[in-house]
Amino acid sequence: KLDWVSRLKTNRLVEFNGEWINAKQITKHMAFEPCDIEFNKKKCKFMGSINLIVKDIGKTNLVVLMKSMKDKKPVILASNRLDWSASCIISTYKKRHSIENFYRDSKQHLGLGEYQLRKMNGVVKHLHLVFLAYSLLRDAVCKKPSWFSRIAKTIGDGCRYLKEKIIDTLITYASKMHKNVFELKSAKV
């Protein structure tokens, strides 16, 4: 009984005029209005909204965003709030989407799910370090213009770049240390 907003896969079945069709096919039967919305780095020029039954979900408010009227990959958002406007559903999903991006990037690149700690104090410290690393990388990637944003377009790019630099620095340091030890041994003989 909670309010929710989610992205709907285009192959999900929706009931339209007594038959089940793919959600993507509903775009042929909807009225669209012009809009200017950036969604997931995609400029959407048309928006439509309709209340339908989605199989295994029930009565749902669907919002469809398209780049053009011939767009083959529409963005379909769904919500159980039938009274919400399309713009309300879009803004709610945008907030959720940024949170999902944070968790995906943190788990894939920053080790959010990789800790094995028993004490809550350690878990909290680990979370703080992950949040700090994400914030610094996000700031560096998004700050325009900067040398780092030209190299790294995403958090993953930033992590890969920094790992390479750290490994290069470690190898250079180890090589210098090995050379110094070798020179010391040669000087003693």
Secondary structure, DSSP 8 states (H G I E B T S, - for coil): ----EEE--TTSEEEETTEEEEGGGGGGG---EEEEEEETTEEEEEEEEEEEEETTTEEEEEEEEESSTT-SS-EEEEES-TTS-HHHHHHHHHHHHHHHHHHHHHHHHS-TT----SSHHHHHHHHHHHHHHHHHHHHHHHSSS-HHHHH-SSHHHHHHHHHHHHHHHHHHHHHHHHHHHHHHHHHH-
